[in-house]
């Protein structure tokens, strides 16, 4: 029954994106990118990211702004509403929520891995007065993705360096997790991005 609901949701999102096709897309916004980015590769020596996101460090974009090789669906204005992806035995659905400035403020991730039940996580961005992401709060959610969030970890960002287009290419990260209600620092690392643009 659950498979039927997922299939129905995918069909509805296909119909939605077909019926309300935009002429310009903003898939790059979901990755914190601006300008006519062709592809981006993120690198990090973080043990957390290497374990959690080993295959999600590269992304490419079409000239009109859609994400390549991903089932991302968009609203009528061309902004991503979410995506679904299959990485080996892992099936991921992500819903993206924005603030009034069209910045991604929360991503709700629903993951099913092999025979394991679903895992739902919330990733909430907090922005500085200059518009940089300064913190991401990661929380676990009930399996259906709704309800009360339980804080799991935090990522604090600073030390941003930018390229000529205004995209960050380096930043410092502190990863902390909650242990017995207390936030405990676990990892410090530098994250970099290699960004290629369309001519």
C-alpha positions as a printed Julia matrix, in Angstrom:
199×3 Matrix{Float64}:
  0.0    0.0     0.0
  2.84   2.39    0.88
  4.48   1.7    -2.51
  1.23   2.69   -4.2
  1.15   5.98   -2.28
  4.75   6.74   -3.29
  4.02   5.86   -6.92
  0.88   8.04   -6.87
  2.9   10.95   -5.44
  5.51  10.58   -8.18
  2.85  10.47  -10.9
  1.12  13.55   -9.45
  4.41  15.45   -9.28
  5.11  14.5   -12.91
  1.69  15.77  -13.93
  2.22  18.93  -11.9
  5.59  19.74  -13.46
  4.29  18.98  -16.95
  1.16  21.1   -16.57
  2.98  24.06  -15.05
  6.3   24.0   -16.9
  8.45  27.07  -16.28
 10.64  28.71  -18.91
 13.5   29.25  -16.46
 14.45  27.01  -13.55
 16.23  27.67  -10.27
 17.61  24.24   -9.4
 20.9   25.88   -8.4
 19.14  27.67   -5.52
 18.65  24.33   -3.73
 22.46  23.99   -3.66
 23.17  27.57   -2.58
 24.49  28.54   -6.02
 23.95  31.63   -8.17
 24.73  32.4   -11.77
 24.94  30.11  -14.77
 26.62  27.17  -13.0
 27.24  24.11  -15.17
 28.5   21.77  -12.45
 29.67  21.79   -8.87
 31.81  19.36   -6.9
 31.95  19.56   -3.12
 34.96  18.22   -1.21
 35.45  17.69    2.48
 37.54  15.63    4.85
 34.57  15.31    7.21
 33.97  11.82    8.55
 30.27  12.75    8.87
 29.81  13.73    5.22
 31.9   10.83    3.92
 29.65   8.4     5.76
 26.28  10.07    5.15
 26.67  11.62    1.67
 29.39   9.68   -0.2
 27.61   9.86   -3.57
 26.02  13.3    -3.28
 29.11  15.49   -3.69
 28.69  16.24   -7.42
 25.83  17.92   -9.24
 25.31  19.22  -12.79
 22.8   21.67  -14.25
 21.22  22.22  -17.64
 21.63  25.63  -19.25
 18.07  26.57  -18.23
 18.77  25.77  -14.55
 17.41  22.26  -14.01
 19.36  19.67  -12.04
 20.79  16.92  -14.29
 20.4   13.2   -13.55
 17.9   13.76  -10.77
 14.16  13.62  -10.47
 13.66  17.13   -9.12
 10.23  18.69   -9.44
  9.57  22.43   -9.68
  6.79  24.93   -9.02
  5.26  27.14  -11.73
  7.98  29.76  -11.16
 10.76  27.21  -11.69
 11.84  26.79   -8.04
 12.57  23.23   -6.84
  9.92  21.79   -4.53
 11.84  18.58   -3.91
 13.48  15.58   -5.46
 13.58  11.83   -5.35
 16.65   9.73   -5.92
 17.85   6.15   -5.73
 21.44   5.54   -4.57
 22.05   1.8    -4.63
 19.59   0.36   -2.08
 18.82   3.8    -0.66
 15.67   5.62   -1.77
 15.5    9.32   -0.86
 12.67  11.86   -1.1
 13.42  15.49   -0.18
 10.93  18.34    0.24
 12.37  21.88    0.07
 10.88  24.86    1.91
 11.79  28.52    1.33
 11.66  31.83    3.16
 10.18  35.03    1.66
 13.53  35.72   -0.08
 13.36  32.34   -1.86
 16.27  30.92    0.16
 16.03  27.27    1.17
 15.34  27.27    4.91
 14.42  23.63    5.43
 14.78  20.3     3.71
 12.74  17.34    4.9
 14.48  14.11    3.91
 12.67  10.77    3.94
 15.03   7.84    3.39
 14.49   4.11    3.1
 17.56   1.88    3.0
 17.2   -1.75    1.98
 14.98  -3.61    4.43
 15.22  -0.87    7.08
 12.21   1.3     7.74
 12.02   4.94    6.72
 14.15   7.58    8.39
 12.92  11.17    8.31
 15.25  14.1     8.97
 14.9   17.88    8.97
 17.77  20.16    7.9
 17.03  23.79    8.88
 19.27  26.59    7.64
 19.8   29.78    9.63
 21.12  32.77    7.68
 23.39  35.59    8.83
 22.51  39.25    8.21
 24.85  39.13    5.18
 22.91  36.19    3.68
 25.31  33.32    4.4
 24.19  30.06    5.94
 25.68  30.26    9.42
 24.05  27.17   10.94
 22.2   24.04    9.9
 20.19  22.28   12.61
 19.61  18.58   11.9
 16.68  16.9    13.64
 15.03  13.51   13.46
 11.31  13.35   12.72
  8.67  10.66   13.17
  8.68   8.17   10.26
  5.93  10.01    8.37
  8.05  13.21    8.3
  5.54  15.22   10.33
  5.34  15.96   14.03
  7.77  17.1    16.7
 11.44  17.29   15.67
 14.14  15.93   17.97
 17.48  17.81   17.6
 20.24  15.45   16.5
 23.18  17.62   15.38
 24.29  21.1    14.28
 26.65  22.35   11.6
 28.15  25.81   12.19
 29.68  27.61    9.19
 32.09  30.54    8.94
 35.27  31.67    7.17
 33.58  31.89    3.76
 35.69  32.53    0.64
 34.05  33.36   -2.7
 34.71  33.18   -6.42
 34.16  36.09   -8.85
 30.48  35.12   -9.31
 29.77  35.37   -5.57
 29.5   31.63   -4.89
 31.32  30.3    -1.86
 34.26  28.04   -2.68
 35.55  27.43    0.85
 34.15  27.55    4.36
 34.99  26.24    7.82
 32.57  23.83    9.49
 32.1   22.67   13.07
 29.94  19.53   13.43
 28.37  18.92   16.84
 25.82  16.34   17.97
 23.45  16.12   20.91
 24.38  13.69   23.67
 22.12  13.5    26.73
 20.63  16.87   25.78
 24.02  18.58   25.52
 25.66  19.74   22.28
 29.08  18.06   21.93
 31.63  19.07   19.28
 32.65  16.08   17.18
 34.45  17.33   14.06
 36.07  20.45   12.57
 36.87  20.61    8.88
 37.1   22.74    5.78
 34.61  22.27    2.97
 35.45  23.38   -0.59
 33.53  23.57   -3.87
 34.85  23.44   -7.43
 32.41  25.31   -9.65
 32.31  25.35  -13.46
 30.15  27.86  -15.37
 28.54  27.89  -18.78
 30.24  30.42  -21.12
